[in-house]
Amino acid sequence: MTAYALAHLRKAPIHTDVLEYLERIQATLAPFEGRFIVHGGSVDVLEGDWPGDVVIIEFPDLVTAHSWYHSSVYQEIKPLRTRHLTGEVILVEGIETDHSSSRMAAHLRRADNL
């Protein structure tokens, strides 16, 4: 099942380390079939606060996403980002193409006897 690396990164002044990170990250993704789905761009906040940028990278599955994140090639460049940008990074499993929120609700109702 498809998985995603999602980052919510706070705005910060551009630093040469961050530019180097941007120049090098693509090469770390290729061996893991990772591809950017969202990389910056405007954010239209409809609810709550969202200070910063969004990055979403798609991977074939969660195991591959973890393998990329923990790989030596990514770990080598990660400090270029983390020394200058703060934020949250998560890996999350996607859903099947036939996913239904109403079926999910029915399953949860049964599981919790609601």
The first five atom37 places (N, CA, C, CB, O) and aatype in JSON, in Angstrom:
{
  "aatype": [12, 16, 0, 18, 0, 10, 0, 8, 10, 1, 11, 0, 14, 9, 8, 16, 3, 19, 10, 6, 18, 10, 6, 1, 9, 5, 0, 16, 10, 0, 14, 13, 6, 7, 1, 13, 9, 19, 8, 7, 7, 15, 19, 3, 19, 10, 6, 7, 3, 17, 14, 7, 3, 19, 19, 9, 9, 6, 13, 14, 3, 10, 19, 16, 0, 8, 15, 17, 18, 8, 15, 15, 19, 18, 5, 6, 9, 11, 14, 10, 1, 16, 1, 8, 10, 16, 7, 6, 19, 9, 10, 19, 6, 7, 9, 6, 16, 3, 8, 15, 15, 15, 1, 12, 0, 0, 8, 10, 1, 1, 0, 3, 2, 10],
  "atom_mask": [
    [1, 1, 1, 1, 1],
    [1, 1, 1, 1, 1],
    [1, 1, 1, 1, 1],
    [1, 1, 1, 1, 1],
    [1, 1, 1, 1, 1],
    [1, 1, 1, 1, 1],
    [1, 1, 1, 1, 1],
    [1, 1, 1, 1, 1],
    [1, 1, 1, 1, 1],
    [1, 1, 1, 1, 1],
    [1, 1, 1, 1, 1],
    [1, 1, 1, 1, 1],
    [1, 1, 1, 1, 1],
    [1, 1, 1, 1, 1],
    [1, 1, 1, 1, 1],
    [1, 1, 1, 1, 1],
    [1, 1, 1, 1, 1],
    [1, 1, 1, 1, 1],
    [1, 1, 1, 1, 1],
    [1, 1, 1, 1, 1],
    [1, 1, 1, 1, 1],
    [1, 1, 1, 1, 1],
    [1, 1, 1, 1, 1],
    [1, 1, 1, 1, 1],
    [1, 1, 1, 1, 1],
    [1, 1, 1, 1, 1],
    [1, 1, 1, 1, 1],
    [1, 1, 1, 1, 1],
    [1, 1, 1, 1, 1],
    [1, 1, 1, 1, 1],
    [1, 1, 1, 1, 1],
    [1, 1, 1, 1, 1],
    [1, 1, 1, 1, 1],
    [1, 1, 1, 0, 1],
    [1, 1, 1, 1, 1],
    [1, 1, 1, 1, 1],
    [1, 1, 1, 1, 1],
    [1, 1, 1, 1, 1],
    [1, 1, 1, 1, 1],
    [1, 1, 1, 0, 1],
    [1, 1, 1, 0, 1],
    [1, 1, 1, 1, 1],
    [1, 1, 1, 1, 1],
    [1, 1, 1, 1, 1],
    [1, 1, 1, 1, 1],
    [1, 1, 1, 1, 1],
    [1, 1, 1, 1, 1],
    [1, 1, 1, 0, 1],
    [1, 1, 1, 1, 1],
    [1, 1, 1, 1, 1],
    [1, 1, 1, 1, 1],
    [1, 1, 1, 0, 1],
    [1, 1, 1, 1, 1],
    [1, 1, 1, 1, 1],
    [1, 1, 1, 1, 1],
    [1, 1, 1, 1, 1],
    [1, 1, 1, 1, 1],
    [1, 1, 1, 1, 1],
    [1, 1, 1, 1, 1],
    [1, 1, 1, 1, 1],
    [1, 1, 1, 1, 1],
    [1, 1, 1, 1, 1],
    [1, 1, 1, 1, 1],
    [1, 1, 1, 1, 1],
    [1, 1, 1, 1, 1],
    [1, 1, 1, 1, 1],
    [1, 1, 1, 1, 1],
    [1, 1, 1, 1, 1],
    [1, 1, 1, 1, 1],
    [1, 1, 1, 1, 1],
    [1, 1, 1, 1, 1],
    [1, 1, 1, 1, 1],
    [1, 1, 1, 1, 1],
    [1, 1, 1, 1, 1],
    [1, 1, 1, 1, 1],
    [1, 1, 1, 1, 1],
    [1, 1, 1, 1, 1],
    [1, 1, 1, 1, 1],
    [1, 1, 1, 1, 1],
    [1, 1, 1, 1, 1],
    [1, 1, 1, 1, 1],
    [1, 1, 1, 1, 1],
    [1, 1, 1, 1, 1],
    [1, 1, 1, 1, 1],
    [1, 1, 1, 1, 1],
    [1, 1, 1, 1, 1],
    [1, 1, 1, 0, 1],
    [1, 1, 1, 1, 1],
    [1, 1, 1, 1, 1],
    [1, 1, 1, 1, 1],
    [1, 1, 1, 1, 1],
    [1, 1, 1, 1, 1],
    [1, 1, 1, 1, 1],
    [1, 1, 1, 0, 1],
    [1, 1, 1, 1, 1],
    [1, 1, 1, 1, 1],
    [1, 1, 1, 1, 1],
    [1, 1, 1, 1, 1],
    [1, 1, 1, 1, 1],
    [1, 1, 1, 1, 1],
    [1, 1, 1, 1, 1],
    [1, 1, 1, 1, 1],
    [1, 1, 1, 1, 1],
    [1, 1, 1, 1, 1],
    [1, 1, 1, 1, 1],
    [1, 1, 1, 1, 1],
    [1, 1, 1, 1, 1],
    [1, 1, 1, 1, 1],
    [1, 1, 1, 1, 1],
    [1, 1, 1, 1, 1],
    [1, 1, 1, 1, 1],
    [1, 1, 1, 1, 1],
    [1, 1, 1, 1, 1],
    [1, 1, 1, 1, 1]
  ],
  "atom_positions": [
    [[0.84, -1.17, 0.0], [0.0, 0.0, 0.0], [0.89, 1.24, 0.0], [-0.96, -0.01, 1.21], [1.87, 1.29, 0.74]],
    [[0.57, 2.2, -0.8], [1.33, 3.44, -0.91], [1.5, 4.08, 0.46], [0.66, 4.41, -1.88], [0.61, 4.0, 1.31]],
    [[2.65, 4.73, 0.66], [2.92, 5.45, 1.91], [3.5, 6.81, 1.56], [3.9, 4.64, 2.82], [3.95, 7.05, 0.44]],
    [[3.46, 7.7, 2.55], [3.89, 9.07, 2.32], [4.77, 9.56, 3.46], [2.68, 9.97, 2.17], [4.54, 9.25, 4.63]],
    [[5.77, 10.33, 3.09], [6.53, 11.11, 4.06], [5.94, 12.51, 4.0], [8.11, 11.1, 3.76], [5.87, 13.11, 2.93]],
    [[5.51, 13.01, 5.14], [4.89, 14.32, 5.19], [5.69, 15.2, 6.14], [3.39, 14.23, 5.64], [5.98, 14.8, 7.27]],
    [[6.05, 16.37, 5.69], [6.78, 17.32, 6.53], [6.03, 18.63, 6.58], [8.22, 17.53, 6.0], [5.55, 19.14, 5.57]],
    [[5.93, 19.17, 7.79], [5.4, 20.52, 8.01], [6.59, 21.33, 8.52], [4.17, 20.54, 9.04], [6.96, 21.23, 9.69]],
    [[7.17, 22.13, 7.65], [8.4, 22.85, 7.97], [8.12, 24.34, 8.15], [9.44, 22.64, 6.87], [7.45, 24.96, 7.32]],
    [[8.63, 24.9, 9.25], [8.42, 26.31, 9.55], [9.25, 27.18, 8.63], [8.75, 26.61, 11.02], [10.35, 26.8, 8.22]],
    [[8.73, 28.35, 8.32], [9.44, 29.32, 7.5], [10.71, 29.75, 8.22], [8.55, 30.54, 7.18], [10.71, 29.97, 9.43]],
    [[11.78, 29.86, 7.47], [13.06, 30.32, 8.0], [13.82, 30.97, 6.85], [13.88, 29.15, 8.66], [13.56, 30.68, 5.69]],
    [[14.76, 31.83, 7.19], [15.59, 32.41, 6.11], [16.31, 31.31, 5.35], [16.61, 33.43, 6.69], [16.74, 30.31, 5.94]],
    [[16.45, 31.48, 4.05], [17.15, 30.5, 3.23], [18.62, 30.47, 3.65], [17.01, 30.83, 1.71], [19.25, 31.51, 3.82]],
    [[19.14, 29.28, 3.8], [20.52, 29.07, 4.19], [21.19, 28.2, 3.11], [20.63, 28.4, 5.61], [20.53, 27.38, 2.48]],
    [[22.48, 28.37, 2.91], [23.18, 27.57, 1.9], [23.08, 26.07, 2.17], [24.64, 27.99, 1.82], [23.05, 25.27, 1.24]],
    [[23.04, 25.67, 3.46], [22.87, 24.25, 3.79], [21.53, 23.73, 3.27], [22.97, 24.03, 5.3], [21.46, 22.62, 2.75]],
    [[20.48, 24.53, 3.42], [19.15, 24.12, 2.96], [19.14, 24.0, 1.44], [18.06, 25.12, 3.43], [18.54, 23.08, 0.89]],
    [[19.81, 24.91, 0.77], [19.9, 24.82, -0.69], [20.65, 23.56, -1.12], [20.6, 26.06, -1.27], [20.27, 22.91, -2.08]],
    [[21.71, 23.22, -0.4], [22.43, 21.98, -0.7], [21.54, 20.76, -0.47], [23.71, 21.88, 0.15], [21.54, 19.82, -1.26]],
    [[20.78, 20.79, 0.63], [19.82, 19.71, 0.91], [18.86, 19.54, -0.26], [19.04, 19.99, 2.22], [18.62, 18.43, -0.72]],
    [[18.31, 20.64, -0.74], [17.37, 20.6, -1.86], [18.03, 20.05, -3.12], [16.8, 21.99, -2.13], [17.41, 19.31, -3.89]],
    [[19.28, 20.4, -3.32], [20.0, 19.92, -4.49], [20.27, 18.41, -4.41], [21.31, 20.67, -4.64], [20.37, 17.75, -5.45]],
    [[20.39, 17.87, -3.21], [20.8, 16.48, -3.04], [19.68, 15.5, -2.73], [21.8, 16.4, -1.97], [19.85, 14.3, -2.92]],
    [[18.53, 15.97, -2.26], [17.48, 15.04, -1.8], [16.93, 14.16, -2.92], [16.34, 15.82, -1.16], [16.63, 12.99, -2.69]],
    [[16.8, 14.72, -4.11], [16.22, 13.93, -5.21], [16.98, 12.63, -5.44], [16.2, 14.76, -6.5], [16.37, 11.59, -5.67]],
    [[18.3, 12.7, -5.39], [19.11, 11.5, -5.6], [18.89, 10.46, -4.51], [20.59, 11.88, -5.65], [19.07, 9.26, -4.75]],
    [[18.5, 10.89, -3.3], [18.23, 9.92, -2.23], [16.9, 9.21, -2.44], [18.24, 10.61, -0.86], [16.72, 8.08, -1.99]],
    [[15.98, 9.86, -3.13], [14.64, 9.3, -3.35], [14.62, 8.23, -4.44], [13.67, 10.4, -3.7], [13.91, 7.23, -4.32]],
    [[15.38, 8.45, -5.49], [15.31, 7.59, -6.68], [15.45, 6.1, -6.37], [16.38, 7.99, -7.67], [14.64, 5.31, -6.86]],
    [[16.43, 5.66, -5.57], [16.56, 4.22, -5.32], [15.37, 3.63, -4.55], [17.82, 3.96, -4.55], [15.2, 2.41, -4.52]],
    [[14.56, 4.48, -3.93], [13.43, 4.01, -3.13], [12.09, 4.31, -3.82], [13.46, 4.67, -1.74], [11.03, 4.21, -3.21]],
    [[12.16, 4.68, -5.09], [10.97, 5.01, -5.89], [10.14, 6.11, -5.25], [10.1, 3.76, -6.08], [8.92, 6.13, -5.38]],
    [[10.81, 7.03, -4.56], [10.13, 8.16, -3.95], [9.94, 9.29, -4.95], [0.0, 0.0, 0.0], [10.79, 9.51, -5.81]],
    [[8.83, 9.99, -4.82], [8.6, 11.14, -5.7], [7.81, 12.2, -4.94], [7.84, 10.72, -6.98], [6.93, 11.89, -4.14]],
    [[8.16, 13.45, -5.2], [7.46, 14.56, -4.57], [6.04, 14.65, -5.1], [8.22, 15.88, -4.8], [5.81, 14.63, -6.31]],
    [[5.09, 14.76, -4.19], [3.69, 15.02, -4.53], [3.39, 16.49, -4.28], [2.72, 14.1, -3.69], [2.73, 17.15, -5.07]],
    [[3.91, 17.0, -3.16], [3.8, 18.42, -2.8], [5.18, 18.84, -2.32], [2.69, 18.67, -1.68], [5.82, 18.12, -1.55]],
    [[5.64, 20.0, -2.77], [6.95, 20.49, -2.35], [6.89, 22.01, -2.25], [8.07, 20.04, -3.34], [7.23, 22.73, -3.19]],
    [[6.45, 22.48, -1.08], [6.26, 23.92, -0.91], [4.94, 24.31, -1.53], [0.0, 0.0, 0.0], [3.94, 23.6, -1.39]],
    [[4.92, 25.41, -2.2], [3.69, 25.88, -2.83], [2.82, 26.6, -1.82], [0.0, 0.0, 0.0], [3.06, 26.54, -0.62]],
    [[1.82, 27.27, -2.32], [0.96, 28.06, -1.43], [0.06, 27.14, -0.61], [0.11, 29.06, -2.24], [-0.38, 26.09, -1.08]],
    [[-0.2, 27.56, 0.61], [-1.07, 26.83, 1.52], [-2.26, 27.72, 1.83], [-0.31, 26.41, 2.83], [-2.09, 28.85, 2.27]],
    [[-3.45, 27.22, 1.62], [-4.68, 27.96, 1.92], [-5.25, 27.4, 3.22], [-5.73, 27.84, 0.74], [-5.93, 26.37, 3.21]],
    [[-4.97, 28.05, 4.33], [-5.37, 27.56, 5.65], [-6.86, 27.84, 5.86], [-4.51, 28.23, 6.77], [-7.28, 28.99, 5.87]],
    [[-7.64, 26.77, 6.02], [-9.08, 26.9, 6.22], [-9.47, 26.77, 7.68], [-9.8, 25.85, 5.41], [-10.48, 27.32, 8.1]],
    [[-8.68, 26.04, 8.47], [-8.95, 25.87, 9.9], [-7.63, 25.82, 10.64], [-9.79, 24.58, 10.17], [-6.67, 25.2, 10.18]],
    [[-7.57, 26.46, 11.78], [-6.38, 26.4, 12.62], [-5.23, 27.22, 12.09], [0.0, 0.0, 0.0], [-5.4, 28.08, 11.23]],
    [[-4.05, 26.93, 12.63], [-2.82, 27.62, 12.23], [-1.95, 26.67, 11.44], [-2.06, 28.16, 13.46], [-1.9, 25.47, 11.73]],
    [[-1.26, 27.18, 10.45], [-0.34, 26.39, 9.67], [0.84, 27.27, 9.25], [-1.04, 25.77, 8.43], [0.92, 27.7, 8.1]],
    [[1.73, 27.53, 10.19], [2.88, 28.36, 9.83], [3.94, 27.53, 9.12], [3.48, 29.03, 11.08], [4.56, 26.67, 9.74]],
    [[4.15, 27.78, 7.85], [5.21, 27.05, 7.18], [4.8, 26.42, 5.87], [0.0, 0.0, 0.0], [3.79, 26.77, 5.26]],
    [[5.61, 25.46, 5.46], [5.45, 24.8, 4.17], [5.1, 23.32, 4.36], [6.73, 24.94, 3.33], [5.32, 22.74, 5.42]],
    [[4.55, 22.74, 3.31], [4.19, 21.32, 3.31], [5.03, 20.61, 2.25], [2.66, 21.13, 3.03], [5.21, 21.11, 1.14]],
    [[5.54, 19.45, 2.62], [6.23, 18.57, 1.67], [5.62, 17.19, 1.83], [7.8, 18.55, 1.93], [5.5, 16.67, 2.94]],
    [[5.23, 16.59, 0.7], [4.71, 15.23, 0.71], [5.47, 14.44, -0.35], [3.16, 15.2, 0.45], [5.53, 14.83, -1.51]],
    [[6.03, 13.32, 0.09], [6.78, 12.43, -0.81], [6.08, 11.08, -0.81], [8.28, 12.3, -0.38], [5.8, 10.52, 0.25]],
    [[5.8, 10.56, -1.98], [5.12, 9.27, -2.12], [6.14, 8.15, -2.29], [4.15, 9.3, -3.31], [7.14, 8.3, -2.99]],
    [[5.86, 7.0, -1.64], [6.68, 5.8, -1.74], [5.77, 4.61, -2.04], [7.51, 5.56, -0.44], [4.56, 4.68, -1.77]],
    [[6.31, 3.54, -2.57], [5.49, 2.37, -2.87], [4.8, 1.77, -1.65], [6.33, 1.31, -3.52], [3.68, 1.26, -1.75]],
    [[5.46, 1.84, -0.47], [4.87, 1.26, 0.74], [5.61, 1.83, 1.95], [4.94, -0.3, 0.71], [6.62, 2.53, 1.8]],
    [[5.11, 1.52, 3.13], [5.66, 2.05, 4.38], [7.07, 1.51, 4.66], [4.75, 1.71, 5.54], [7.92, 2.25, 5.16]],
    [[7.31, 0.26, 4.33], [8.65, -0.32, 4.54], [9.68, 0.45, 3.71], [8.66, -1.83, 4.16], [10.76, 0.76, 4.2]],
    [[9.34, 0.75, 2.46], [10.25, 1.5, 1.59], [10.45, 2.92, 2.1], [9.71, 1.52, 0.15], [11.56, 3.45, 2.06]],
    [[9.39, 3.54, 2.59], [9.51, 4.9, 3.13], [10.46, 4.91, 4.33], [8.12, 5.45, 3.55], [11.31, 5.79, 4.45]],
    [[10.3, 3.93, 5.23], [11.21, 3.82, 6.37], [12.64, 3.55, 5.91], [10.75, 2.7, 7.32], [13.59, 4.12, 6.45]],
    [[12.8, 2.7, 4.91], [14.14, 2.39, 4.39], [14.81, 3.65, 3.84], [14.06, 1.31, 3.29], [16.0, 3.86, 4.07]],
    [[14.05, 4.47, 3.12], [14.61, 5.74, 2.61], [15.03, 6.64, 3.77], [13.59, 6.47, 1.72], [16.16, 7.13, 3.8]],
    [[14.11, 6.87, 4.72], [14.38, 7.81, 5.8], [15.61, 7.39, 6.61], [13.17, 7.93, 6.72], [16.42, 8.24, 6.99]],
    [[15.76, 6.11, 6.86], [16.87, 5.61, 7.67], [18.12, 5.27, 6.86], [16.43, 4.4, 8.44], [19.12, 4.84, 7.42]],
    [[18.06, 5.45, 5.54], [19.2, 5.12, 4.69], [20.39, 6.03, 4.99], [18.82, 5.22, 3.22], [20.22, 7.17, 5.43]],
    [[21.56, 5.52, 4.76], [22.77, 6.32, 5.0], [22.82, 7.53, 4.08], [24.03, 5.47, 4.81], [23.32, 8.59, 4.48]],
    [[22.32, 7.4, 2.85], [22.36, 8.54, 1.92], [21.46, 9.68, 2.38], [21.95, 8.1, 0.53], [21.81, 10.85, 2.23]],
    [[20.28, 9.34, 2.96], [19.42, 10.42, 3.46], [19.94, 10.96, 4.79], [17.97, 9.92, 3.62], [19.96, 12.17, 5.0]],
    [[20.37, 10.09, 5.67], [20.88, 10.53, 6.97], [22.09, 11.46, 6.81], [21.26, 9.32, 7.82], [22.31, 12.33, 7.65]],
    [[22.85, 11.27, 5.75], [23.99, 12.13, 5.48], [23.57, 13.58, 5.22], [24.78, 11.6, 4.3], [24.26, 14.5, 5.65]],
    [[22.46, 13.78, 4.51], [22.04, 15.15, 4.17], [21.02, 15.73, 5.15], [21.46, 15.17, 2.78], [20.82, 16.95, 5.17]],
    [[20.39, 14.91, 5.95], [19.34, 15.38, 6.87], [19.78, 16.55, 7.74], [18.88, 14.25, 7.75], [19.01, 17.49, 7.91]],
    [[20.99, 16.54, 8.31], [21.41, 17.68, 9.14], [21.44, 19.02, 8.4], [22.76, 17.4, 9.71], [21.33, 20.07, 9.02]],
    [[21.6, 18.98, 7.08], [21.57, 20.22, 6.31], [20.22, 20.92, 6.47], [21.86, 19.95, 4.83], [20.14, 22.15, 6.44]],
    [[19.17, 20.12, 6.63], [17.82, 20.66, 6.85], [17.57, 20.93, 8.32], [16.76, 19.69, 6.31], [17.12, 22.02, 8.68]],
    [[17.85, 19.96, 9.16], [17.44, 20.06, 10.56], [18.2, 21.13, 11.35], [17.63, 18.74, 11.24], [17.7, 21.6, 12.37]],
    [[19.38, 21.51, 10.89], [20.11, 22.59, 11.58], [19.45, 23.94, 11.37], [21.56, 22.64, 11.1], [19.71, 24.88, 12.12]],
    [[18.6, 24.06, 10.33], [18.08, 25.38, 9.97], [16.56, 25.47, 9.88], [18.66, 25.78, 8.67], [16.0, 26.56, 9.94]],
    [[15.9, 24.33, 9.74], [14.44, 24.33, 9.62], [13.84, 23.48, 10.74], [13.99, 23.8, 8.24], [14.3, 22.36, 10.98]],
    [[12.83, 24.0, 11.4], [12.12, 23.22, 12.41], [10.79, 22.76, 11.83], [11.91, 24.04, 13.71], [10.27, 23.35, 10.89]],
    [[10.26, 21.71, 12.41], [8.97, 21.22, 11.96], [8.79, 19.76, 12.32], [0.0, 0.0, 0.0], [9.6, 19.17, 13.03]],
    [[7.71, 19.2, 11.82], [7.37, 17.82, 12.08], [7.53, 17.03, 10.78], [5.92, 17.69, 12.63], [7.28, 17.53, 9.69]],
    [[7.96, 15.77, 10.93], [8.08, 14.85, 9.8], [7.46, 13.54, 10.23], [9.59, 14.67, 9.34], [7.79, 13.01, 11.3]],
    [[6.56, 13.01, 9.42], [5.93, 11.73, 9.72], [5.94, 10.85, 8.48], [4.48, 11.93, 10.24], [6.04, 11.34, 7.36]],
    [[5.83, 9.56, 8.71], [5.57, 8.6, 7.65], [4.18, 8.05, 7.9], [6.66, 7.46, 7.6], [3.84, 7.69, 9.03]],
    [[3.37, 7.97, 6.86], [1.99, 7.52, 7.03], [1.6, 6.62, 5.87], [1.03, 8.73, 7.13], [1.93, 6.89, 4.71]],
    [[0.89, 5.56, 6.2], [0.41, 4.63, 5.19], [-0.81, 5.21, 4.49], [0.09, 3.25, 5.81], [-1.68, 5.81, 5.13]],
    [[-0.87, 5.03, 3.19], [-2.03, 5.48, 2.43], [-3.19, 4.53, 2.57], [0.0, 0.0, 0.0], [-3.19, 3.67, 3.46]],
    [[-4.17, 4.67, 1.72], [-5.38, 3.83, 1.76], [-5.54, 3.11, 0.43], [-6.63, 4.68, 2.08], [-4.96, 3.5, -0.58]],
    [[-6.33, 2.07, 0.45], [-6.65, 1.35, -0.78], [-7.52, 2.24, -1.68], [-7.38, -0.01, -0.47], [-8.2, 3.15, -1.19]],
    [[-7.48, 1.99, -2.97], [-8.25, 2.82, -3.9], [-9.75, 2.7, -3.69], [-7.9, 2.44, -5.32], [-10.5, 3.61, -4.07]],
    [[-10.21, 1.61, -3.1], [-11.65, 1.44, -2.87], [-12.05, 1.84, -1.44], [-12.06, -0.01, -3.13], [-13.12, 1.45, -0.97]],
    [[-11.21, 2.61, -0.76], [-11.51, 3.03, 0.62], [-12.86, 3.76, 0.69], [-10.39, 3.94, 1.16], [-13.2, 4.54, -0.2]],
    [[-13.59, 3.49, 1.74], [-14.88, 4.14, 1.98], [-14.95, 4.58, 3.44], [-16.07, 3.19, 1.63], [-14.81, 3.75, 4.34]],
    [[-15.15, 5.87, 3.67], [-15.24, 6.35, 5.05], [-16.49, 5.82, 5.74], [-15.24, 7.88, 5.08], [-16.49, 5.63, 6.96]],
    [[-17.56, 5.57, 4.99], [-18.76, 5.02, 5.63], [-18.53, 3.57, 6.06], [-19.97, 5.11, 4.66], [-19.01, 3.17, 7.13]],
    [[-17.8, 2.77, 5.26], [-17.45, 1.42, 5.69], [-16.54, 1.46, 6.91], [-16.78, 0.64, 4.55], [-16.65, 0.62, 7.81]],
    [[-15.64, 2.41, 6.94], [-14.75, 2.57, 8.09], [-15.56, 2.89, 9.34], [-13.71, 3.67, 7.82], [-15.31, 2.33, 10.41]],
    [[-16.52, 3.79, 9.21], [-17.38, 4.15, 10.35], [-18.17, 2.92, 10.83], [-18.35, 5.3, 9.97], [-18.28, 2.69, 12.03]],
    [[-18.7, 2.14, 9.91], [-19.46, 0.94, 10.27], [-18.57, -0.04, 11.02], [-20.06, 0.27, 9.01], [-18.99, -0.64, 12.01]],
    [[-17.35, -0.22, 10.56], [-16.41, -1.11, 11.24], [-16.11, -0.61, 12.65], [-15.1, -1.24, 10.43], [-16.09, -1.4, 13.6]],
    [[-15.89, 0.69, 12.79], [-15.61, 1.26, 14.11], [-16.82, 1.13, 15.03], [-15.21, 2.74, 13.98], [-16.66, 0.88, 16.23]],
    [[-18.02, 1.3, 14.48], [-19.23, 1.14, 15.29], [-19.33, -0.28, 15.84], [-20.48, 1.48, 14.45], [-19.63, -0.48, 17.01]],
    [[-19.08, -1.27, 14.97], [-19.14, -2.66, 15.38], [-18.07, -2.96, 16.44], [-18.96, -3.58, 14.17], [-18.33, -3.63, 17.44]],
    [[-16.87, -2.45, 16.2], [-15.76, -2.72, 17.12], [-16.0, -2.14, 18.51], [-14.47, -2.17, 16.54], [-15.61, -2.72, 19.51]],
    [[-16.64, -0.98, 18.55], [-16.9, -0.32, 19.83], [-18.33, -0.5, 20.33], [-16.6, 1.16, 19.71], [-18.73, 0.12, 21.31]],
    [[-19.13, -1.36, 19.65], [-20.52, -1.6, 20.02], [-21.33, -0.31, 20.14], [-20.57, -2.36, 21.33], [-22.07, -0.11, 21.11]],
    [[-21.18, 0.57, 19.15], [-21.91, 1.84, 19.17], [-23.11, 1.81, 18.27], [-21.0, 2.99, 18.76], [-23.84, 2.79, 18.17]]
  ]
}
